[in-house]
Amino acid sequence: MKNWTLTKTRLFEGVWEGVLTPEGDMPSGKPEIAVTHLQEAVPGVELIEKPDEKLWVLRVPIPADRIADGVQTFLITESTTGETLGSFALLSGDALSYDIRAEVTLLREELDLLKRAFRRHCLETM
């Protein structure tokens, strides 16, 4: 059994990309990788060997029908062992924007509090 390390490199033009490196020597065969969303296989997954660099490039095209409001999580596993190598998530929709606005409002309030305390400190130490 080989152990693999998966490192995300980018998400570009609807394709998630990562680098798959073996822990130890480069195995002779192609790793069996599965990507799922809601326990359904994601089609079009590519695994491109880079033998000079001793790694594989994993490319996962994100199907348009899998993009929806909320959090959509994609799970990447090694098929033969069932080992989870990684995951990525897409976040979108009104619920998310509300959370972000709430966080920004909270940060603004904290910043105003710090500004008042700093000004009061400056006046008291003069």
Secondary structure, 3 states (H helix, E strand, C coil): CCCEEEEEEEEECCEEEEEEEECCCCCCCCCCEEEEECCEECCCCEEEEECCCCEEEEEEECCHHHCCCEEEEEEEEECCCCCEEEEEEEEECHHHHHHHHHHHHHHHHHHHHHHHHHHHHHHHHC
